[in-house]
Amino acid sequence: MMKADSQRNEEQMEEEKLKEMKRAKMRNCCKKVLKFMFSHIGLCGMVIAYSVAGGFIFEHLERHNEKTECLKAEQKYLPAENSTVQKIIEIAQIIKENPEEATQATVKIIQRFRKHVLELNYDGKNCSAMGEPNGPGYRWSFSGALLFSVTVITTIGYGNIAPKTYWGRLVCIAYALLGIPLMLLCLANIGDVMADIFRFVYGKICCCGCCRKKGDKNKDKENESETGSKGRRTPEAWKKQYAGPGGQVVDDPEDDDEEEDEDEKISVPLTITMAVIAGYIFMGSLLFGVWEGWDALKASYFCFVTISTIGFGDVVPGSANFENAEDQYKMVLSAIYMLFGMAILSMCFSLIQEEIVAKFKWVGEKMGLLEKDEDQEDTEAIEKDSDDKKSNFSGPIVDPRAPLPPGLMKKGPPVPPPIRKGPPIPPPAPHKF
């Protein structure tokens, strides 16, 4: 019995260990998934997948209702059209007897008909043939629903297309509540990364020579502060270079390495940032000008209103039906242009904010409203010290090639002579006279 109980206990312990190992694997797997989801690639993939899923959902919810509403409007439109035509024919028969009265009656009939058509929101298309090869296309196609999804999560909201069904509006609320924070998180993350990349590229390409010259200039000023007017080192310079701890004279080359490793944060000018925004808008104007047949001003106006999330809705893409593969491809690229454009704008706003804060900080320091940083104070102190030593130094000048002064010699026990390794040197042979 004791052996059976011990075996059962061992089996239970093994089962618990296996369960704990499975739980640990599940926790690690969940951590990896969450880490990937909130990474740069994961956030971008989530936004794209969320937009595509929204396109399929809204197409499914609103496509059938669009055709139903169109058929209802067509049924109301046809009687009004027939009645208007009949009245115009009757007026045409009496136009010779009383032309003025006939003209006024015709104008009233046409105005009444126009008002009725605007209330119906009917454009005269054949609703029964919607979705057929030769019939009119749906506004709630996949491309149209995808564009609507992107405008929802980016808060652009053109207003040219909106859900009409009960479930469509309810899903739109939930879709926006989840999608807008996700989009803002993605823009904040991607904007900071793109700002760092752009700052790095700008520093390497545009400011490489400037930074090198500035570093050489600072190094020369520090060297001048340690030397006299003729380029020879003073005793203070000898002590600074060779005096180590304990009074021993040592050389410390780490200072130069630390100075070379100091990275100065690069500030991108406002002109460069504004040029990036203008260039992206110009590229978009060329793209939509070719696809939609817009002029340069109209296309640029649409691109700016879009990436700035103003979204008036007076100019929107979609002149074609977007039912074939080429038109679907164009609409997908349009959605990508909007998403990437908002990331570009977020990057530029981050760079502009840094530049404006730096400018105001500089003005505050000049006016005495803000205190200067320690690094800036050290730099100014070095420059001031070098200028004072140039004008006031009158002590002895020491040549760096000359031996060290007695007061700076290394203290401590004498250094033994080096021990030669190898076979002993034979004594010299005796001279023969």
C-alpha positions in Angstrom: 0.0 0.0 0.0 2.8 2.4 0.9 4.5 1.7 -2.5 1.2 2.3 -4.4 0.7 5.6 -2.5 4.2 6.8 -3.3 3.8 5.9 -6.9 0.5 7.8 -7.1 2.2 10.8 -5.4 5.0 10.7 -7.9 2.6 10.5 -10.8 0.6 13.5 -9.5 3.8 15.5 -9.0 4.9 14.7 -12.6 1.5 15.7 -13.9 1.7 18.9 -12.0 5.2 19.6 -13.3 4.0 19.0 -16.9 1.0 21.3 -16.3 3.3 24.0 -14.9 5.6 23.6 -17.9 2.7 24.0 -20.3 1.5 27.1 -18.4 5.0 28.5 -18.5 5.2 27.9 -22.3 1.8 29.5 -22.8 2.9 32.6 -20.8 6.1 32.9 -22.8 4.2 32.5 -26.0 1.7 35.2 -24.9 4.6 37.5 -24.0 6.2 37.0 -27.3 2.9 37.6 -29.2 2.3 40.8 -27.2 5.8 42.0 -27.7 5.6 41.5 -31.4 2.1 43.1 -31.6 3.4 46.3 -29.9 6.6 46.5 -31.9 6.9 48.7 -35.0 6.1 46.0 -37.5 3.4 44.5 -35.3 1.5 47.9 -35.0 1.7 48.5 -38.7 0.5 45.0 -39.5 -2.4 45.4 -37.0 -3.5 48.7 -38.5 -3.4 47.3 -42.0 -5.3 44.1 -41.0 -7.8 46.2 -39.0 -8.5 48.4 -42.0 -8.9 45.4 -44.4 -11.2 43.7 -41.9 -13.3 46.8 -41.7 -13.6 46.9 -45.5 -15.0 43.4 -45.6 -17.4 44.1 -42.6 -18.9 47.3 -43.9 -19.2 45.9 -47.4 -21.2 43.0 -46.1 -23.4 45.2 -43.9 -24.2 48.0 -46.3 -24.0 46.6 -49.9 -27.4 45.0 -49.9 -29.0 48.0 -48.2 -27.6 50.3 -50.9 -29.4 48.4 -53.7 -32.6 48.3 -51.7 -32.5 52.1 -51.0 -31.7 52.7 -54.7 -34.8 50.7 -55.8 -37.0 52.6 -53.4 -35.8 56.0 -54.7 -36.2 54.8 -58.3 -39.8 53.8 -57.7 -40.5 57.3 -56.2 -38.6 59.1 -59.0 -40.4 57.5 -62.0 -43.9 58.8 -61.1 -42.6 62.3 -60.5 -40.7 62.2 -63.8 -43.8 61.1 -65.7 -46.0 63.7 -64.0 -43.5 66.5 -64.8 -43.3 65.5 -68.5 -47.1 65.4 -68.8 -47.4 68.9 -67.3 -44.8 70.3 -69.6 -46.6 68.8 -72.6 -49.8 70.4 -71.5 -48.1 73.8 -71.1 -46.6 73.4 -74.6 -50.1 73.3 -76.1 -51.1 76.7 -74.6 -47.8 78.5 -75.0 -49.0 80.4 -78.1 -52.1 81.7 -76.3 -50.3 83.0 -73.2 -46.5 82.7 -73.4 -45.7 84.5 -70.2 -48.0 82.4 -68.1 -46.8 79.2 -69.7 -43.1 80.2 -69.0 -43.8 80.8 -65.3 -45.7 77.6 -65.0 -42.9 75.7 -66.6 -40.3 77.2 -64.2 -42.4 76.3 -61.2 -42.8 72.7 -62.4 -39.1 72.2 -63.0 -38.2 73.7 -59.6 -40.6 71.4 -57.9 -39.2 68.4 -59.8 -35.6 69.3 -58.9 -36.5 69.6 -55.2 -38.1 66.2 -55.3 -35.1 64.6 -56.9 -32.7 66.1 -54.4 -34.8 64.8 -51.5 -34.8 61.3 -53.1 -31.0 61.5 -53.6 -31.4 59.6 -56.9 -28.9 60.1 -59.7 -30.9 58.3 -62.4 -29.0 55.0 -62.6 -30.6 51.7 -63.3 -30.7 50.2 -59.8 -32.0 46.8 -60.8 -28.7 46.2 -62.8 -26.4 47.1 -59.9 -23.5 44.8 -59.6 -23.9 43.3 -63.1 -21.1 43.5 -65.7 -22.8 46.3 -67.7 -24.6 47.9 -64.8 -23.7 50.6 -62.3 -21.3 49.8 -59.5 -21.8 49.8 -55.8 -20.6 52.6 -53.7 -20.1 50.1 -50.9 -17.7 47.9 -52.8 -14.6 46.5 -51.1 -12.5 49.5 -52.2 -15.2 52.0 -51.1 -15.6 50.2 -47.7 -11.8 50.1 -47.3 -11.5 53.8 -47.9 -14.4 54.4 -45.4 -12.6 52.3 -42.8 -9.4 54.2 -43.2 -11.2 57.6 -42.9 -12.8 56.4 -39.7 -9.7 55.2 -37.8 -7.7 58.3 -39.0 -10.6 60.7 -38.1 -10.5 62.2 -41.6 -14.2 61.5 -42.2 -15.0 62.7 -45.7 -18.7 62.3 -45.3 -19.3 61.3 -48.9 -20.3 57.8 -47.8 -21.8 56.7 -44.4 -23.6 53.6 -43.0 -27.4 53.7 -43.2 -28.3 50.4 -41.5 -28.8 49.9 -37.8 -26.0 47.3 -37.5 -23.8 49.3 -39.8 -23.9 52.4 -37.5 -23.6 50.3 -34.4 -20.5 48.5 -35.8 -19.1 51.8 -36.9 -19.2 53.1 -33.3 -17.4 50.0 -32.0 -15.0 50.0 -34.9 -14.0 53.6 -34.2 -13.6 53.1 -30.5 -11.1 50.4 -31.1 -9.5 51.7 -34.2 -8.8 55.3 -33.3 -6.6 54.5 -30.3 -4.8 51.8 -32.3 -4.1 54.3 -35.1 -2.9 57.0 -32.7 -0.6 54.5 -31.0 0.8 53.4 -34.3 1.3 57.0 -35.5 3.1 58.0 -32.3 5.4 55.0 -32.4 6.2 55.2 -36.1 6.5 59.0 -36.1 9.2 58.9 -33.4 11.1 56.1 -35.2 10.9 57.9 -38.5 12.0 61.2 -36.8 15.1 59.4 -35.4 15.9 57.9 -38.8 15.5 61.2 -40.6 17.6 63.0 -38.0 20.3 60.4 -38.4 20.3 60.5 -42.2 20.3 64.3 -42.1 23.2 64.4 -39.8 25.2 61.9 -41.9 24.5 63.5 -45.3 23.8 67.2 -44.7 25.6 68.0 -41.5 28.6 65.7 -41.6 31.0 68.4 -42.7 29.5 71.0 -40.3 29.7 68.7 -37.3 33.3 67.7 -38.2 34.3 71.4 -38.5 32.6 72.3 -35.3 34.3 69.4 -33.4 37.7 70.4 -34.8 37.1 74.0 -33.8 36.2 73.0 -30.2 39.2 70.8 -30.0 41.5 73.6 -31.3 40.0 75.9 -28.7 40.8 73.4 -25.9 44.3 73.0 -27.2 44.8 76.7 -27.3 43.7 77.0 -23.7 46.5 74.6 -22.8 49.2 76.3 -24.9 50.7 79.7 -25.2 50.5 82.1 -28.1 53.4 80.4 -29.9 51.9 76.9 -29.7 54.1 75.7 -26.8 52.7 74.1 -23.7 52.7 75.8 -20.3 53.6 74.1 -17.1 49.9 73.9 -16.3 49.4 72.0 -19.5 52.2 69.6 -18.6 50.5 68.9 -15.2 47.1 68.5 -16.8 48.4 65.9 -19.3 51.0 64.0 -17.2 50.1 64.4 -13.6 48.1 61.4 -12.5 46.9 60.2 -9.1 49.5 60.1 -6.3 51.7 62.8 -8.0 52.9 60.4 -10.7 53.3 61.7 -14.2 51.2 59.6 -16.6 49.5 60.1 -19.9 45.7 59.9 -20.0 44.5 59.4 -23.6 40.9 58.6 -22.5 39.9 62.3 -22.4 40.3 62.5 -26.2 38.3 59.4 -26.7 35.5 60.6 -24.5 35.4 63.9 -26.3 35.3 62.2 -29.7 32.5 59.9 -28.4 30.2 62.8 -27.3 27.3 62.9 -29.7 25.7 66.2 -30.3 21.9 66.0 -30.9 21.2 67.2 -34.4 18.3 69.7 -34.9 16.6 69.6 -38.3 15.8 73.1 -39.6 12.2 74.0 -40.2 12.9 74.6 -43.9 13.9 71.0 -44.4 10.9 69.7 -42.5 8.5 71.8 -44.5 10.2 70.7 -47.7 9.5 67.1 -46.8 5.8 67.8 -46.3 5.6 69.8 -49.5 7.4 67.0 -51.4 5.0 64.4 -50.2 2.0 66.5 -51.1 3.5 67.1 -54.6 3.9 63.3 -55.1 0.3 62.7 -54.1 -0.9 65.5 -56.4 0.8 63.8 -59.3 -0.6 60.4 -58.4 -4.2 61.5 -57.9 -4.0 63.9 -60.8 -3.3 61.0 -63.2 -5.9 58.7 -61.6 -8.7 61.1 -61.2 -8.0 63.6 -63.9 -7.7 66.5 -61.4 -5.6 69.6 -62.0 -2.6 70.3 -59.8 -4.4 72.7 -57.4 -7.3 70.4 -56.8 -5.1 67.3 -56.3 -2.7 69.2 -53.9 -5.7 70.5 -52.0 -7.1 67.0 -51.6 -3.7 65.6 -50.4 -3.3 68.4 -47.8 -6.8 68.1 -46.5 -6.4 64.3 -46.3 -3.0 64.0 -44.5 -3.9 66.9 -42.1 -7.1 65.0 -41.1 -9.3 68.0 -42.0 -11.4 66.0 -44.4 -13.9 68.5 -45.8 -15.3 65.9 -48.2 -15.8 68.3 -51.1 -13.1 66.5 -53.1 -12.8 62.7 -52.7 -11.3 60.0 -54.9 -13.7 57.6 -56.6 -14.5 58.8 -60.1 -14.4 55.2 -61.4 -16.6 52.3 -60.2 -13.5 50.5 -58.7 -14.9 47.1 -59.7 -12.0 45.7 -61.7 -8.6 44.6 -60.4 -6.8 47.8 -61.6 -9.2 50.1 -59.8 -9.1 48.1 -56.6 -5.3 48.3 -56.7 -5.5 52.1 -57.1 -7.9 52.4 -54.1 -5.6 50.2 -51.9 -2.6 52.5 -52.8 -4.8 55.5 -52.0 -5.4 54.1 -48.5 -1.7 53.4 -48.1 -0.9 56.9 -49.2 -3.2 58.3 -46.5 -1.7 56.1 -43.7 1.9 56.7 -44.7 1.2 60.4 -45.1 -0.1 60.7 -41.6 3.0 59.0 -40.3 5.1 61.5 -42.3 3.1 64.4 -40.9 3.6 63.0 -37.3 7.4 62.7 -37.9 7.5 66.3 -39.2 5.5 67.6 -36.3 7.9 65.9 -33.9 10.9 67.6 -35.6 9.1 71.0 -35.8 8.3 70.7 -32.1 11.9 70.0 -31.2 13.2 72.9 -33.3 10.7 75.4 -31.8 11.4 74.3 -28.3 15.2 74.7 -28.9 14.6 78.2 -30.4 12.5 79.4 -27.4 15.1 77.9 -25.0 17.9 79.8 -26.7 15.9 83.0 -26.5 15.1 82.4 -22.9 18.8 81.8 -22.1 19.8 85.0 -23.9 17.2 87.0 -22.0 18.3 85.5 -18.7 14.9 83.8 -18.1 16.4 80.2 -18.2 19.6 78.8 -16.8 22.1 77.3 -19.2 23.0 73.6 -19.2 26.2 72.4 -17.5 27.7 71.3 -20.8 27.1 74.6 -22.4 28.6 76.4 -19.4 31.7 74.2 -19.6 32.1 75.0 -23.3 31.8 78.7 -22.7 34.2 78.5 -19.8 36.8 76.8 -21.9 36.5 79.4 -24.6 36.8 82.2 -22.1 39.8 80.6 -20.4 41.5 80.2 -23.8 41.0 83.8 -24.6 42.2 85.0 -21.2 45.4 82.9 -21.4 46.1 84.2 -24.9 46.1 87.8 -23.7 47.4 87.5 -20.1 49.9 84.6 -20.1 53.5 85.8 -19.4 55.1 82.8 -17.7 57.9 80.6 -19.0 57.2 78.7 -22.2 58.2 75.1 -22.2 59.0 73.3 -25.4 57.1 69.9 -25.6 60.3 68.3 -27.0 62.4 69.4 -24.0 62.7 67.1 -21.0 60.2 67.4 -18.2 60.9 70.0 -15.4 62.3 68.6 -12.2 59.1 69.2 -10.3 57.1 67.1 -12.8 59.4 64.0 -12.8 57.8 60.7 -11.8 58.0 60.1 -8.0 58.6 56.8 -6.4 61.3 54.1 -6.5 63.7 54.2 -9.4 62.8 52.1 -12.4 65.2 49.1 -12.8 67.0 48.7 -16.1 65.4 46.3 -18.6 66.5 42.7 -18.3 67.8 41.3 -21.7 66.3 38.0 -22.7 68.4 35.4 -24.6 71.9 33.9 -24.3 74.5 35.7 -22.3 76.8 38.1 -24.2 80.4 36.8 -24.4 83.2 38.9 -22.9 85.2 40.9 -25.4 88.3 39.2 -26.8 91.7 40.5 -25.5 93.6 43.0 -27.7 96.7 41.8 -29.3 99.7 44.2 -29.4 
